[in-house]
Structures are given as structure tokens and as C-alpha cells.
Amino acid sequence: MKHKYTFFAILIMFAAAVPQRVAAQSNIEQGDEAFKYGYYKTAADHYRAEYRKNATPTVAYKIAESYRLSNDYARAIRYYSVVEQSSSAAIYPHLDYFLASMYRMAGYADSAMYFYQRYLRTANNEQLETRARQELRACQWVIDTQDSTKADESTYAYNVKHESKNINTEYSESGAVLIGDSLLLFSSMREISKPGSKDAIQSDLVLMQLFQADFSGSEPNKAVLNNWGLNQKEKHSCNAAYDPIHQNIYFTICDADDFSNIPCKIYVSHRNKGKWQKPRLVGGDININGTSSTHPAVGYLPDSTAILYFVSDRSGGLGGFDIWYSVINDGKNPAKAVNLGTPVNTVGNEITPFYDNISGQLYFSSDWHLGFGGYDVFRSQGNRDFWQEPVNLGPSLNSPANDLYFSVNEDSRSGYLTSNRRGSFFVSDNTCCNDIYSWKLEKKQPRRRKIEEPAPIARKGAVHTILPIKLYFHNDEPDPKSKLATTTTNYFQTYNRYMFMRSDYKKAHTMANGNVVYDSICDAIDYFFDYDVQYNCERFEQFLNLLLDDLKAGHRISMTVEGYASPIHTSKYNELISKRRIASIVNQIMEYNKGILTKYMGSGGGSLQIREVAYGSSHAASGVSDDRSQTNKSVYSVEAARERRIEILDYQYLEDDSSLISCLHLPTRAMHIGTYFTGEYADIQVHLNHTAISETTLDFISVGSPDVKVVGYSKLTPGRELIIYLRMDNRKAEPTVSSFLPLTLRVAGEQITQTMFLEYTLEK
């Protein structure tokens, strides 16, 4: 079960600051106290003040936790990553889980999958392990449903509009319902003075209060505080639901002593002769001491008897917060509360129900059913005791963030939604706070029936207009401190993490002399991230599409990927980094569009050949710092960052000179031919497969090094390998972890010249 304060914080996205204590306390003490009361934004501010003086993983973790609980996803990722890359990471057993959840909420399903998988290797918490496995399934579902074919299959899409500042503020608004056709009722945060408090941390109350906005035209008027007697002076009042048949309004009142303990109960007010009566606690077992009951919604049986749907964490549920219901006899007397059960409720949280009586659909939000991020909106057809399998409303409505409080207007084709998606008004970060959005149904363009399609007619050579492409990496990425030359990470995962580090790069230069110098450095960093990093990644995505078009059109492609590194590490290690960077690009190519390109690679088809060349730091520009004591120059400078890259170039159509298809299938990646020793000659044999149907030979072969000679080669005989014999003169060579030798071949009778790369190691 989730903690109540965490659950409530999700719904109101608390981000307000509170006054400082007058008494002398350390930043950590003030941060811990604010955190205890649930004031996470204030806690983060105190912890960050300490971090500026004492940048330890312990403080970074406190900052990350504060940002996670205030739904500041980007900043949480930043500080969790600091801990994850430190030697202290092992002391935080749930670090990878929380980092994964923040990537998921930020919309990076692939990065989230990586950290969920890593967490599961060492997970020792049964509840989080179960959640991580479900989140992995959800991330895969997101990747598989980017075309929305597995989400809501209806013929309609949702046109979502952000409501204006007449409704939304920089704090949090939620739970909008339209009463009739002219009155919008919703909840909004407000900071209210609390005189006489002995505790400075609680000297101001941040309360949810019910507001209303009248429609005099197409847009609502400025919202005003509701005056029906529903609001409480020192308690949260929120989550209104209207029963027009029995003239009742149900709503939630929650304690507001602090944000670490927020029990809620459901109240009802009845309208008699045009006036709303004093609210009373709903009877029966709707409210149970020691548990929360909230999020009321009203439905009807065929005889107009009201059903009150609500949310509770009481015992007897499936787990977390579940949706329950109670039949309200005569509009006054609630029957025993019943859990909706499966398939609606799960071991996760199901909240904010809304029942549309016209369509017979229950709408609700869940953080367990497969969705795009935090809470998604789902629908289930049914009533009372029978419900169909819930359906996700799809990417036109749901976002990677939290999507809640879905409501439907009387026309059944429009309504409202609460979300903290990007673009919401905010205090500290553009995912911290909830806003109200309106939606309208629009008819989708009909899908064409998929038939056997001919290969696309791609404009040959279009890819050359976007080459070369340079893709950038943070220092020692991917897989910091690894001694391997390969990686399981793909490029987009490193890119997602890299793009969150812009502020780290600026922070490294805060000691620059003068504001003018610092501003100039920040401008250069912004340009680097916006143009070099982001723009090239976008071109890489375009490149993958064009590459697929070329291969589908029947072209045989050879491309070269070169890897580079800045000089901060040793030459040997930089060669390994370059190879890992190249491997991340090859992984991304292989994973593109569910692995569609793999059938064109290697012996399975051979239409795509990738040549890999790792230069390490041997080509780094002169003047780039390698001083580890001055990381502002050797790590966080734009000059050093531009050296940490791979380049995609030399894109060739192998059939340009001939329509023949070669009987040689060269390896798509560099062939490792072994380890040799300096100070002597080395005799090398290169074995290659071929598909020659009659005996033939080579008529062209060359090597790209004056120290290597071709001393012979066999014929291409059906059923046997082609063997090329080389002699390498290493008498004056220096030891190296990895060197590359180009070998260029052509089969007799063909005009297709192909090049492969041989990789080898030299030792003393």
C-alpha cells in the first residue's frame, strides 16, 4: 500500500515553499523537518543549499527523493544519476527502481526499462520487485503501442486543450466537473495564513478549496471561491460530485495538519429550496476511521437509484487504493460498501472514478494497468457488479505523467481532465503541478486496410543530404569504468541521460571570472545541447528511416561508424570507450522499429554492412584538457564534449558499379583476428565465407597499412572457406589495446569492391 501522504501529494502536486525557521539549524536539519511534514519542494531547497557546500552522494539522494515526491522528474533524474554514478550507489538498494520510475514519468520508456531490469537483478523488496516487473511490461507496451494500435481502438481521438489562467494557476487545480452547461466546479490550491502557530514550518496552510467558474461565452470567467458552505477554514475541501436527481453534492474533506498524514472522509450537502444545507458526514460504512475515503462519483441504476462510487484504502481490497461503491437508497441511506473487484481494481492504485450514465462507462485512473506513465485514464463498460476489461484511452488523451479526474459533460463528447503533463503552469518545474484540461472527441481518420505493399520507392541518395551525423556522449559513457569493448546500452538511453545534464555543465563553470564570461560559457553550452546533441539525434532518427527505405528498395549498403574520445583517460581506455560508443549505435540500429533492420545485416541477408573504426583520443583536437583535477575544462567544457562522439559517414551503395550480387558476405562489424607481439613478424590467416557456385578467385585485394603484406589467398571453391594469408611486420610497432586494418576485396568477374576491417591487439 502506498503511504497516504505520497498518494495525496500525487493528486495536488504540492510545490509551495514555507517560511524558514528563525532558530539556527543546519540546512540538512531544516530539510529533514520539511521532508517529514511533506513539504518536499522546501526540503529540496534546503538540501540543495547544503549540496553547494558539500556535494556528497548522501545529500544528492535526499535531493532526489524530495524531487521525486514533488514530481519534478527531470531534477530527480539528475540527482539520482549523481548517486548512481558514485561509489556509494550500493548503499541505496532501491536507487535503480526510483531512477527507472522517474525516467518512465518523464516519457523515456527505453531508459526506464534499462534501470528496472538492473534493479531486478538485485531486488530484495517483494513489493517493489512486483511493481518493477509490471512497470517493465508497461514500458514494453508503450514501445509496442506508439502507433496507438493497442490502445483505445475506437474511431475517435481526444483533442485536449489546456484551460486558461482564468482556471489554472501556477500551483495545482484538479477535479473539474461541469454542472449543467454553465458552471464549472473544481479544486484549487491556495496559501492561507495561519496566525499564532508555534511551528514556523506550519505557519502557512496550503489548502485545497473548491472554486467555481461561470461560462458567459466560449471561455470561463475568472474562477472564484465557492460559497455554498462546502469549504473548511483549516481543512482540504475537494473532489466534488453532483447528483442532479436527488440534488446532492458529494465531496471530500481531508485533514491539513501536515502532508505526512492526510486522512480523508466523504461529506454530502443537500440542496433544499435553492439553498445548500450544512454538509454532513456520509453515513453507513462509507467512512471508516483509520482509513481514507475520497473521490466520490455518482451513477444510477435503471430506477434512478443513486450509486456512490468512491476510493478507499480500507482492508478487504485488492491492494493500494481501490474503487468501491454503495447504493444510496432514497438518495440518503448508503448500503454496505462493495469493492468493484477485478478486472477494474488491481494490486496497484485505482482512483478518481467517473460514471457516465449515458454510455454506461466507468472512467478511472490507474497506476497498474498498462499505461503510458504514472496514472493513465481507463474506461470499463458495465454497472454495479459486472465490468468489462478496462481499456486505455490512448495517447491522444494520456501522457507519460499523471492523468486523473476524467469527467464527461452532458453531451458525452466533451469533458475535463487533470494532468501534470509538460506544458502545465508551474512553480518550480513543468511537471510539479496539476492543471485542468478540457477534451473533445474528434473522429479519427479511418485506417486503411493493410495489404501487401510494394517496396517503397525511395529517392536514392537522400541519406547523403544529412551526413555526416555526429552523436555525442557524456564523459566515460556508456558503462563508466567498464573494461569491456562492448555494451548492451543503446544510444537513445545515453542520449536521454545526457540531455538532463545541461545544468551540470553550467554549474561546473560557476566560478568563471565575471558574469560576462559565465554567460558566454552558458550560451555555448546551450548551443551545444540544442544544436550539436539534440539536432544530431533528430537527424539520426531520420537517418534510420532513410536507411530502412534504401534497404526495402533492394539496395546493398555499406556504412562506416567512427568512434572518438576526449583525452582525459589513457589511450588504451579511450579506445575501449570509443568501441563501446560504436556498439551503442549498432545496438540502436539493431533495435530500431522492433529489430526490422537485423534481417538485412550479416549472414542473414548481408544487405547492410557496418564498418567500425575506434580512434579513441588519437584524433582529439590539440588544446583539449586532460587535467582530471579541472573537470570544468576536461569534462564539462564544450571543447571536451565535442570530442566524445561517434560519426556516421561513408554511406555507399555497393551496386553502383555492377548489378551483380557478390558471393562474398563480409562481416558487418570489425573481425577480431587475435593478439600479437611487438618486435616480431606475425603470420595471419583470415577466413571468410562465400556463396560461389563455381570455382573462382579474387582479382583485387589490398590492405591499408605499409606494414602488412598479402602473401597469398585460396580460391573460392564451393563448400570451402576463402583464406587470405597476411604477414604483419611488428618490429617497430608499439603496444595497443585495439588497432584496425582495412582489407579491400573484389571477386574475379565482379565490379563490386568491398572493404572489411580487421581488429587486433599488440602486446610486448
VENSULMO-V80771 format. One line per field, one symbol per residue. phi: phi as a letter, one per 40 degrees, with the letter a starting at -180 (. if undefined). psi: psi as a letter, one per 40 degrees, with the letter a starting at -180 (. if undefined). burial: I if it has 16 or more other ideal C-beta (glycine too) atoms within 10 Angstrom, else O. Layout:
phi: ???
psi: ???
burial: ???
This chain:
phi: .ccccccccccbfcaccbccccccbcdccccccccdcgccccdccccccccccacbdccdcccccccccbfcccccddcccdccccccdccbcbdcccccccccccgbccccddcccccccbdbbdccccccccccccccccccbccgcbcdcccbbcccbcccccbcbccbbagcbccgbabcbabacacbcbcgccbccbcbcbbcbcbabccbacbccdcbccbcgccbcbbcbagcbbbccbfbbcabbbcbcaccabcbbcbbbbcbfgbccccbcccgbcbbdgbbbafcabbbcdcgccbccababccgccigcbcbaacbcfgbbccdcbccgccccbccbbafcabccccgbcbababbdcacaccbcbbaciafbbbcdcbccgccbcbcccbafcbbcccgbaibababcdhccacbacbcbcbcbbbbcbccccccccbcccdcccccgccccbccbbbbbcdgbcfdgcbccbaccbcccccdccccbdccccccbccdcgcccccccccccdccccccccccccccccdcccccdccccgcbbbbbbbbbacccccccccccdcccccccccdccccdfggcccccbgccagcbbbcbbbcgbcbcccgccbcccbccccbcccccccccabbbafcbcccdcaccbcccbcdcbdccbhbbbcgacbcbbbbbcabccacaacbaaabcaccbbcbiacccbdgbccbbbbbbcbcbcbdacabbbcbbbacdgbbccbbbbbbabbbc
psi: hiiddddddddefheiiiiiidihiiddddddddddeegddddddddddddddggiddddddddddddeefgddddddddddddeieeddegdedddddddddddeegdddddddddddedehehdddddddddddddddddddfdeedeaheieiihhhhhiieddiaebhiifhhhhbeehhhiiiiihhigiehehddfeihhihihiihiheadiiihiihhfeediidfihhifihhgddefihiihhiifdieeggiiihiihhhhfehhihiihhaafdhhieiihafiihiiideehihhiihifiieaeiahihiihhgheedhhihhhhdaiediaeahhifihhhddefhhiiiiedihaebchihiihhahcehhihihheieediieahhifhihideeeiaiihifiheiiiddieediiihiiiihihihhhihhihiihigihhedddeeiihhhiiihfiigieieieiieiiddddddddeeeddddddeeeeihiddddddddddddddddcdddddddddddddddddddddeeihhhihhhhiiiediiddddddddddddddddddddehfffdedeeiaeedeehhhhhhhebedeiiiehifheegeddedeiddddeegiihhafhiheedeieihiehgiieihhheahiiieiihhhhhhhiifheihaaiehhiifheehiheiiiighheiihhhhihhhedeiiiidhihhhhhihiheiehhihihhhiihi.
burial: OIOIIOIIIIIIIIIIIIOOOOOOOOIIOIIOIIIOIIIIIIIIIIIIIIIOOOOOIIIIIIIIIIIIIIIIIIIIIIIIIIIIIIOIIOOIOOIIIIIIIIIIIIIIIIIIIIIIOIIIOOIOOOOIOOIIOIIIOIIOIIOOIOOOOOIIOOOOIIOIOIIOOOIIIIIIIIIIIIOOOOOIIIIIIOOOOOOOOOOOIIOIIIIIIIIIIOOOOOOIOOIOOIOIOIIIOOIIIIIIIIIOOIOIIIIIIIOIOOIIOIIIIIIIIIIOOOOIOOIOOIOOOIIOOOIIIIIIIIIIOOOOIIIIIIIIIIOOIIIIIIIIIIIIOOOOOIIOIOIIOOOIIIOIIIIIIIIIIOOOIIIIIIIIIIIIIIIIIIIIOOIOOOIOOIIIIIIIIIIIIIIIIIIIIOOOOIIIIIIIIIOIIIIIIIIIIIIIIIIOIOOOOOOOOOOOOOOOOIOOOOIOOIOOIIIIIIIIIIIOOOOOIIIOIIIIIIIIIIIIIIOOIIOIIOOIOOOOOOOOIIOIIOOIIOOIIOOIIOIIOOIIOIIIIIIIOOIIIIIIIIIIIIIIIOOOIIIIIIIIIIIIIIIIIOIIOOOOIOOIIIOOOIIIIIIIIIIIIOOIOOOIIOOOOOOIIIIIIOIIIIIIIIIIOOIIOIIOOOOOOIIIIIIIIIIOIOOIOOOOOIOIOIOIOIOIOOOIOIOOOOIOOOOIOOOOIIOIOOOOOIOIOIOIOIOOIOOOIIIIIIIOIIIOOIOIIIIIIIIIIIOO
